[in-house]
Amino acid sequence: DAKTTQPPSMDCAEGRAANLPCNHSTISGNEYVYWYRQIHSQGPQYIIHGLKNNETNEMASLIITEDRKSSTLILPHATLRDTAVYYCIVNAGGTSYGKLTFGQGTILTVHP
Amino acid sequence: DAGVIQSPRHEVTEMGQEVTLRCKPISGHNSLFWYRQTMMRGLELLIYFNNNVPIDDSGMPEDRFSAKMPNASFSTLKIQPSEPRDSAVYFCASSLFGGATNEQFFGPGTRLTVL
């Protein structure tokens, strides 16, 4: 699976949009981009994933560049409860059966 | 559904003792994953099963670790003998591989302390 690079930490004001970047320049054509987050002391939680089109669900939006070498997770109106570590993961599916390789992620702190 | 269930939630044991961690995946899921999380190494995949068969155990640290999945609703991770460096939070996750998202659902974790 391709390697991802994320900033170690970011801050965001409550109510503002949080934009979390991820570089995955070695991504292959069949690899998906997944985002998970981990709130302190809890297990990771799935947020969203995409292949090449932008995606939106009730939690967030995922913007993938046309060359697919980077993506941005957008939390449109961040709340204090969104403070967590956010992981960007590239996964090929197939015989990896959805295997996830977690990096260090981005610590997002939402402040009042 | 109750989600992924792990037991115990906390385990404190002494070096050399056998430790067994348990996991009940979400009903209907066909893939199960065991992870370990430490401050130093982050979240590491230890082993994963598909349809109760171990697919990749390359993340298992050494022979002291073993995992089984005797049926679709139960899995164990055993450490024998345990060592202080095994202290970590162990997460179990399950997913429906081939489903719409392949989303993994994580349990609450077992915090293991080996003295």
Interface residues (C-beta under 8 A of the other chain):
Chain A: Y36 Q38 Q42 G43 P44 Q45 Y46 H49 Y87 N91 G93 T95 S96 Y97 G98 K99 L100 T101 F102 G103 Q104
Chain B: V4 S31 F33 Y35 G42 L43 E44 L45 Y48 N50 I55 D56 F91 A93 S95 F97 T101 N102 E103 Q104 F105 F106 G107 P108 G109
